[in-house]
Amino acid sequence: MPPRGRDEPDEAQWGKVTTPRTLLSRALSVPLALGFTVFLPLFIASQSGAGVRDAAFWLQLALTMYAGARLSGMILTSRRKLLQGSFWLFVYMALGVAPLAQAVLGQVPTPVVGPRSDLTQAIALILLGCIAFDVGALLARSRPDRRTEKEQRPVMVHRRRLQLLTVIAFGCSALFILKLGGPAVFFSSRQEIIAGIEEAGVSADDSQAGQAFLRGFGTVPALLALLMYTRWLVTSTRARRMPSVIATTAALVVLNAIVNNPVSNPRYWFMTVMFSLLFTVFPVSAAMYRVALSMGVIAALLIFPFADRFRYDEKNYKPVETTSFLEPMALKDYDQVGMFANTITFADSGPGHFYGRQLAGSVFFIVPRSVWPGKPRDTGVMVGQWMGTVNTNLSSPVWAELWLDFGPVGMGAGLLGLGYASARVDRNYARRATRRSPPGSLISIVVPLVAGYSFILLRGPLLQASGRVAIAGLCLAIVMTYRQDKRTLR
């Protein structure tokens, strides 16, 4: 097993470390845990508002406190757990704090059309899913890895294939930029981006596949190439002496500043970019991991509710006017709990459970509707159309996706499996992402990317998120190799 980095003491030695950094962490651990678990939820719950203090409210408060305790545990752990940490960050903010603010004020960004009992059921099922996730993580922790070091051959980045991926990234992004009329439109608004895509003739009224592929191929290869070159520079002294590597990295930085900037991209995608870059630049820093999760809460509270400034142009943008600090969270895009409740109401109104049909649509998203006329729509779009909303760009959290397809038992089993897989991957990542791991270690790039993209996957709909997953998988297949010679990054 590779030796741990200086920021990663063994769990058995954690209590024996007496460095100033450790003493500071201990001093901050109690107020951090109490702040996330007790003070912030109770402070929000104590505010005045028109919300009803019924079973749904108290369940929401319990869910928020549970998620706060688990997020605190992720931040204060002696090992970096990227996938589990991002899961609990999403649950705490999108399913905990924001819905609690909505419950206090009695205001929601998307109307809950069913009876109050459906909302209560949705919150209870979310809490059940969180517990199942924790059970899965505990099962993974109790299962030892019996494979030897030789059997655990690391997947590496092939140097020549990375150059091919870089050429593909520049070509796809250049096409994306030209289709939309040049770089300037990427610094205007997302409304201008959508209008440019429609003018380019790649977005039909009944299908968003053309838009998804254009945006996916225009952004994903560029990000992956940048992550791989960044890791190469950060971890290899030899690479820092190679002008070609430095020049290529600089060019990729400029390219990503155009196609992956926060002006032209949704907030969750830009969070993916920032998370993946942060953990690539600081591959072994436990302190940076803690800062990232802590700042994620602050960003979700203070920045996200106002980050739609670039969604519209000057004529259509309406500044946020609030009388309470809770209103931005209540009136913006945190609609996951409400949409789960609407999904329950939708199923109870007649369709029932789909028994894997929605999941099949996400897995086989590439099949055109001309070949598969009954291909499922996005779950959020389908429920939104049933509700009669004008805007059908609605979320469908993974809890709702699993429940709609497989019922409460299937939902619990799915989240248990997700917790198990996340813990296993986190353990392998912690073992391999050390100071002595090779620059071409692919897991050191993939796990930070998945941790960032998990916010999109957890928010849903899954069908909407599948395109970029498939494009990323194709890019990784191009560069991956089991070789450990001069043809890999060194």
N, C-alpha and C positions, 0 to 999 in steps of 0.2 A: 504494500500500500504506500502511495507517495506521502512524503512528510507534509505536515500541515504548514500553512503559512503562519506568519507571526501574528496575524489578526485572528487566527482560528485555534485557540486552545482546545484540547480534548475536553469533552464534557465532564469526564471524571476529575479533571484538574481545574475546572472552571472556578470552583470555590476557593482554590489555593492561590490564584493569581492575584498579586497585590500591586500591580502597576498603577500609576496615576490614572490611566485611561479606565482601568477596571474599577477603581474606587469611584470615579466620576459616573460610570455606568450604574454602579450600585446606588449612588446617591440619587440619580435620576429615575431609577426603576420604579420606586414607589409612587412618586407623583405622576409619572407617565401612565402606569397601570390604573391608578385611581382616576386620573383625568379622563381616559378613554372609557373606562368601565363604569364609573359612578358619576363623576362630577358633570361631564358634558351631557350624558343622557338625562340626568335629573334636572340640570339647568334648563334644558329644552322643555322637559315635561312640566316644569314649574311656570312656564310662560303662559300668559293669558291668550285665549283664542276661542273660536267658535266650535272647536272640535268636541266630539262626544267621548267622555271617559268611560268606555264600556270594555268588554272583553277584548275587542280588537286593539284598543289602545294599550291595555296592560300587556298583551302578548307582544305588541310592537316594542314596548319598553324593555321587556325581557329579552327579545331578540337582539336589540341594540346593545344591551349590557353584556350578553353572551358573546356577541361578535367583538365588542371592545376588549373583553378579557382575552379572547383568542388572538386578536391582533397585537395586543400588548405582549403576549407570549411569543409571537413571531418576531417582534422587534427586539425583545430582550434575550432571545435564545443565543447560545454560544456558537451556533452554526447558521450560515445563511440558508434560508429555505425560500427560494425565490417563488416557486409555484404556489406553495401554501401561503406565503406572505401576500402575494397578489390576490389570491382568493379571498382572504380575510379582509384585505383592504377594500375590495369591491363590496363584500357583504356589509361591512361596517358602514360605508358611506351610502351606497345605492339602495341597500335593503334595510339599513338600520337608522342612521341619523336623519337622512332626508325624509324618509316616510314618517319618522317620529315627528319631525317638524310639520309635515302635512297633517298628521293626526291632531296635533295641538291646534293648528290654525283652522282646520276644517276645509282646507283648500288643496286641490290636486291639479297637476298639469294635464292629466288626461282623465275624463270623467269615468267613475266606476258605476257601471250601468245596472249591476245586479243588486241583490239584497245585501244588507250589512253582513249577513252570515257567510256569504261567499268571501268577503274580505277577511273575516276572522279565520276562515278555513285556509285561505292563501297564506296568511302570516304563520299559522300553525304548521303548515306543510313546509314553509321555508325553514322554520326552526328545526323541524324534523330532518330536513335535508342537511342542514349544518351539522347536526349531531351525527348523521350517517357519514358525512365527510370525515369527521373526527375519528369515528370508529375505523374507517378504512385506513386512515393514517396510522392509527395504533396497530392495526394488523400488519401493516408494512414494516413498522418499527420492530415488531416482535419476530419477523421472519428474517433469519440470517441469510447473507449472500454467500453461498458455498462455492461460487466460481473462483478459480485461481486467477492470478494475474495474467497468465498466458491465455486463458479462456476469455478474459475481458479485454479483447483487442480494441483499442480506441479507434474511432472513426476520425479520419484526418481530412484536411483540405488539400486537394491536389493543386500544386502551384500553377501548372499550365492550364488546367481547367478553370481555375479562378480567373486567369487572364481572359479566357473565353467568356465566362460569366460577366466580366467587366465590360467587354465589347457588347454583349447582349444588353446589359443595363444601359449603356450610353445610347445604343440604337433604339431601344424601346422608349426610353425617356425622351429622346429627341423627337420621335414620332408623336408622342403624347403632347409635347410642347408645340410642335408645328400644327397638329390637329386643332389645338385651341387658340392658335393665332400668335404665339410667341410667349416669352417669359413674363411679360408685364401682367398678363391676366392672372397669373398665379399669386400676385400680390394685391389683388383687388378684393374679391369676396368669393365665397363658395357658390353664391347665386350666379356669378359670372362664369364660374367653372362649369356649372350644370348647363347654363345657356350655351356655352361654347361646345360642349359635348353634343347637345341636341342639334346645333347648327352643323356639326361635323357629320351628322347622319348615322351615328353609332348607337343611338338610344331610341328605341321604339316605345310607343305608348303602352303596349301590353307586355313589354319585357325590358328589364334593366341589364340583361346579360352583356350587351355590347358595351355599355358604360362601365360595368364592373370589370370586364376584361381590359379595357383601355386604361382605366385607372390602376388596376392591379399590376399589369405589366409595366406601366409607367412609373410605379413607385416601389414595388417590392424588390425587383432585381437590384435597383440602385441602392436601397437600404442594406440588403444582404452583402453586396460587394463592399460597401463602406464598413460594415461591421467586421468583415474578414480582414480587410486591409488595416483597420484600426487596431484589431487584436495583434496582427503581425507587427505593427510598429511598437505597440505598447510592451510586448513581451519579448521582442527580439532585438538585441543590440546590432546584429548584422543587418537587419532590415532598415534600421535608422541610419546606416551608412550607405544605403542604396538610393541614389537620386531618383531612379525610376519608381520605386515604391512611394517615396515622399510626394513626387509629382502626381502619381495616380491617386493617392489618398486626397491630396488637395483638390484635384479635379472632381472627385466623388463628393467631397464636402460641398463644393459649389453646386453640383448637380442636385444633391439632396436639399440644399437650401432653396432650390426652385420648386422641386416636385413634392417635397415632404415637409414644407413649412407649415406653421400653425394657421396661416391665413387661408390657404386653399384646401385644407384637410380637416375632417371632423376631429373633435377633441380626443376621442378615444384612440384614433389612429396616431395622432401626434404624441399621446401618452405612450403608445407602443414604441415609437421612435425614440423618445427620451429614455424610457426604461432600458431598452436594449442597448443604447449607446452608453448609458451610465454604467451598467454592469459589465460592458466590454472594456471601457476605459479603466475601470477599477475592478479587475477580475477577482481579487481576493480580499477586498476591504470589507470587513464586517461592519466597521463604522459607517461607511457609505451606504451599506445595505440598510442599516437602522435609520439613517438620515432620510433615505429615499422613501421608506414606508411612512415615517413620521411626517415628512413634507407632503406626501400624497394626501394625507388627511387635511392638511392646511390648504392645499391646492383645491381639493374637492369642496371645501367650505367657502373659500374666499375667491377663487379664480374661476372655477368651472361654471358657477351660475351666471357669470358675466362674460364668459368666453365666446358667446355667440355674436360678439361685435362684428366679426368678419363673415357671418353666415349670410348677411344681406348687404345689398348696396346702400348708398346713402339715402335713397328715396324710401326704401322699405325698412330701414333699421329703426327700431323704436327703443330708446334708452329705457333701462330698468328703473322704475320708480317704486320705491318701497317705503313702508312705514315701520318695518320690523326686519331685523337681520335674518329672521327665519323665512321671510317671503321668497327670496331668490331660490332657495332649495325647494320650496313648496310649489312654485309656479313654473319651474324650468323642466329639465329633461329627466328627472328622477321619477320615472313612471313605472318602474319594474314591478313593485308590489301591486299597484293598481291594475296593471295589465295582466298579472297572474290571476287576480280576482276576476277580471273580465274573461279570461280564458276559461276559468271554471264555469262562469255563467254561460258562456258560449257553448261549452260541451253539454251542460245540463239542458240547454234549450233544444237539443235534438241530435246533433252530430255524435255525441259521445266520444269515446277514445278512438284513436286512429290506428293503434297497434303497429307502430313502426312506419306508417306511411309518410309522416312528416320527416322522420330521420332519413328514410330512403331518398326523399327529394333533396335533402342536403348532401348526402353522399354522392348521388348521381346528378348533381346540379348541372353538369356539363351537357347532359342530354337535352337537345332542343325540344321545345313544346310541339314542333311539327312532327317529331318522332314519337313523343310521349304526350298526347293531348291532355291526359288527366294528371299531368305533373303537378305536385302540390305547390301552392304559393307560400311565400314567407308567412310564418305563423302570425307575426304582428300585423302584416297586411290583411290576412284573412280575417282576423278578429276585428281589426279596425273597420273593414268594409261591412262586416256584420253589425258593428256598432253604428255605422252611418257617419263616421268622422270624415272630414274633408282631408285632413292630413293622415295618411296611413303609414307614414314612416315611424312606426311605433316599436317599442322594444318587446322582446319575448324572452325573458331570462331562462337559463337552462332548466330551472325548476319547472317552469311552465311547459317547455318543450318536452321534457321527460314525462311530466304528468299527463299531458294531452295524448301522448303516444302510448304510455304504458301504465297509467294509473299511479296511485300513491306507492304501491309496493315497488313498481318498476322505477319510479322516481328515487325512492330510497336506495335501491340497489345501484342505480346509476351514479348517485352521488357518493355512495360507499366506494364504488370502483374508482371514481375520480379522485377521492381522497387517498386511496391505496396507490394509484399510479403517481399522483403528485409527490407523495412521500418517498416512493422508490426513486423517482427521477431526481428529487432534491438530494437524496443520499448519494446517488452516483455523481451528481454535479459537485457536491461538497468534497467528494473523494478525488475527483479529477481536476477541478478548478483550483489548483494550487500554484505557488510561485514557480515550481519546477515543471509544470505541465507544458507540453510543446506548443509553440505558437499556432500550429495547425489543428489543434484539438477542436473538433466540430461541436462537441457538447457544450463547450464554453461560449459558443455563439448562439446555438439553438435554444438553450434553456432561457437566457435573458430575453430572446425574441418571443418565445412562447409566454413567458411571464408577462411581458407587456401586452401581447395580443390577447391574453386571457380575459382582459377587461371587455373586449369586443365579443369574445365567445360567450362569456358569462351573461352579458347584457342581451345578446341575441338580436334578431333571429339567427339561427344557425345557417339557414340557407343564404342569407345575406353575407355571412362571414366566410362562407366556404370557398369563394373564389380566390381570395388572397392566400388562404391555407394551401390550396392546390398549386398556386403559382410558386409559393415559397418551397413546397415539397419538390417541385420540378427543378428549381434552382439548386437546392441542396443535393438532389440526385446528380446534377451535372458535376459538382465539385468534390463529392465525397469519395474516399478511397480508404482501404485498410493498409496501404503501404506506409512505411515509416522510414523512407530513404530521402535522398536529395531532391526527389520530385515533389515532396510535400513542403509546406511552409516551415522554414527554420530561421 
